């Protein structure tokens, strides 16, 4: 993993550990997960995408933290997700580090790949492609194209 993405992932995990989330309940996805698996390694991500196994109480607490965080005039929620998707995610800006957090869906697969340094799980390429297809943004389809180019 490139060093800038490594720093961002480590900081994100430090933040989540401070909120009492255990590493075995965290799965990194998106660009950092692709970088970890040797794909799109030249990309410096602007955010850290995470899926977390959590109960409803933890989800509500994070939603409250998000609301307080978004009350800051300098913090802006992403506008490139549709409303339904946006309701299923939490956006946090912690000292300039952007965390996009999704609650784990029991019907989804959980990766078996672990990051050696942090011990968090790393989403599979298939999981990332399926998520990008679901979001359907132009940048997601461009990412899928780039992933497939590398794999083929």
C-alpha positions in Angstrom: 0.0 0.0 0.0 1.3 3.4 -0.8 2.5 5.4 2.2 -0.1 8.2 2.1 -3.0 5.7 2.0 -1.3 3.8 4.8 -1.2 6.9 7.0 -4.9 7.6 6.3 -5.9 4.0 7.1 -3.9 3.9 10.3 -5.4 7.3 11.4 -9.0 6.1 10.6 -8.5 2.9 12.7 -7.1 5.0 15.5 -10.2 7.1 15.5 -12.5 4.1 15.4 -10.6 2.4 18.2 -11.1 5.6 20.2 -14.8 5.1 19.7 -14.4 1.5 21.0 -14.8 -0.3 17.6 -12.6 -3.5 17.5 -10.5 -4.1 14.4 -12.1 -7.5 13.8 -15.4 -5.6 13.2 -13.9 -3.2 10.7 -13.5 -3.8 6.9 -11.8 -1.2 4.7 -13.2 -0.9 1.2 -12.9 1.5 -1.7 -9.5 2.8 -3.0 -7.5 1.8 0.0 -8.7 -1.8 -0.2 -7.9 -1.9 -3.9 -4.4 -0.4 -3.1 -3.9 -3.1 -0.4 -4.5 -5.8 -3.1 -2.1 -4.2 -5.6 -4.8 -2.5 -7.8 -4.9 1.2 -8.6 -1.8 1.6 -6.3 -1.0 5.0 -7.8 -4.2 6.5 -6.5 -4.0 8.7 -3.3 -7.4 8.5 -1.8 -9.2 11.6 -0.5 -11.2 9.5 2.0 -11.3 6.2 3.9 -14.3 3.9 3.1 -15.2 1.5 5.9 -17.8 -1.1 6.7 -18.3 -1.8 10.4 -20.2 -4.5 12.2 -22.2 -2.6 14.9 -25.5 -2.7 16.7 -28.3 -0.2 16.3 -27.2 1.8 19.3 -23.7 2.3 17.9 -25.2 3.3 14.6 -27.4 5.9 16.2 -24.5 7.2 18.2 -22.4 7.6 15.1 -25.3 9.3 13.3 -25.4 11.8 16.2 -21.7 12.4 16.0 -22.2 12.9 12.2 -24.9 15.5 12.8 -22.7 17.4 15.2 -19.8 17.2 12.8 -21.9 18.4 9.9 -23.0 21.4 12.0 -19.5 22.8 11.4 -19.7 25.3 8.5 -16.5 24.1 7.1 -17.6 20.4 7.0 -19.6 19.4 3.9 -21.4 16.1 3.3 -20.7 14.4 0.0 -23.3 15.3 -2.6 -22.5 12.6 -5.1 -24.6 9.9 -3.4 -28.3 9.7 -3.9 -30.5 10.3 -0.9 -31.3 6.6 -0.2 -27.5 5.7 -0.2 -26.7 8.8 1.9 -29.1 7.6 4.6 -27.2 4.3 4.8 -23.8 5.9 5.4 -22.1 8.1 8.0 -19.8 10.9 6.9 -17.2 12.2 9.4 -14.5 14.8 8.9 -11.9 14.4 11.7 -9.1 16.9 11.4 -9.4 16.8 7.6 -9.5 13.0 7.3 -12.8 12.0 5.7 -14.4 8.8 6.9 -17.3 7.2 4.9 -18.8 4.6 7.2 -21.4 2.0 6.3 -23.1 -0.4 8.7 -22.4 -4.0 7.8 -25.4 -5.7 6.2 -25.8 -9.3 7.5 -26.8 -10.4 4.0 -23.4 -9.3 2.5 -20.2 -11.1 2.4 -17.4 -10.4 5.0 -13.9 -10.6 3.6 -11.4 -13.1 4.8 -8.5 -10.8 3.7 -6.8 -9.0 6.6 -4.5 -6.1 6.6 -1.2 -7.3 8.2 -0.4 -4.0 10.0 -3.8 -3.1 11.5 -5.7 -6.4 11.6 -8.8 -4.9 9.9 -10.4 -6.8 7.1 -10.0 -5.7 3.5 -12.9 -5.9 1.1 -12.5 -8.2 -1.9 -12.3 -6.8 -5.4 -15.7 -8.4 -6.2 -17.3 -6.7 -3.1 -15.9 -3.3 -4.3 -17.1 -3.8 -7.9 -20.6 -4.8 -6.7 -20.8 -1.8 -4.4 -19.6 0.5 -7.3 -22.3 -1.0 -9.6 -24.9 -0.3 -7.0 -23.9 3.3 -6.5 -23.9 3.9 -10.2 -22.0 7.1 -10.3 -19.9 8.0 -13.3 -16.7 7.8 -11.2 -17.7 4.3 -10.0 -18.1 3.0 -13.6 -14.7 4.5 -14.5 -13.2 2.7 -11.5 -14.7 -0.6 -12.5 -13.2 -0.1 -16.0 -9.8 0.6 -14.5 -10.0 -2.4 -12.2 -10.9 -4.7 -15.0 -8.1 -3.3 -17.2 -5.6 -4.2 -14.5 -7.1 -7.7 -13.9 -7.3 -8.7 -17.6 
